[in-house]
Amino acid sequence: MLKGYQSWLFENRPSIAAVGTVVGPFEGRGPLADDFDIIHGDSRLGQDSWEKAERTLLEEAAKLAIENAGLTKEQINFLSGAT
């Protein structure tokens, strides 16, 4: 439940059900390449800005994590993403 303006109080401890990792070519050539789910060859993903490409990367990673958890997006209450 929202407590105040920006703090959340959880009835149950949050947990990580699954992850999804989507990266560009730079990360895909690095030492962790085998650990990524999807490696794109174009850092802009065909978008006209890096910011739009970043949004696409995050959306793909979220969809993968939901699939990997065996859930639907309607079952998700919170999402945490890192860039």
N, C-alpha and C positions, 0 to 999 in steps of 0.2 A: 504494500500500500504506500502511496505517496505520503511522505511525512514532511511537511513544510513545502518549500517551492522546488527543491531539486534533490532531495534525499529520499531513498526508498528503504522501507523496512519490510523484510521478507518473512513470511510465516515459516517457511522451510529454507534451509541453506541452499543457495544457488549451486548448480553443478554444471560442468561442461559435458554435454551429451555427445558431441561430435565436433569435428573441425573440417574445414575445407580450405585448401590452399591453392591460390591462383596467382601466378607471377608473370613477369615479362621476361624478355630474353636475357637481360643482364643477370638476374637471379638464377635463371635456368642454366646458365653456364657455370655457376658457382659450385662449391663443394656439397651443397644440400640439394642439388638438382633432383636426385632420386626420391627425395621426400615430398616433393610438390605434386599435387593432383593434376594441375594443368599448367603448362608452360606455353605462353604465347610467343610467337616469333617477332611480333611487331609491338613495340612498347606503347604505341598509341592505339593499338587495336582497331585501326582504320578510322578512329575518331578525329575530329578537327582540333582537339586540345587534349593535353595530358590530363586535365581535370575530368573530362568526360570519360577518358580511358580508365582513370582510377575508379570512377563510379561503376563502370562495367566490371572491373576486377572485383570490387567489393560485392556487387550483386551476384556474380558467379560464385564467389567463395561462400556467400550466405546460402545460396541454393544448394551447393554441394554439401555443406554442413547439415542442412535440413534433411537432405536425401540420405547422407551417411548415418544420421541418427534414426532413420526410419520414421520420420515425423512429417507432418504437413505444416505449411507456413501458418496456418490458423492455430496450431498448437504451441507456437512460439510466443513467449511473453516478452523476452528481452533478447537483444542481440548486441554483442560486443565485437567490434572489428579493430584490427590493428593494421597500420600501413607502414 
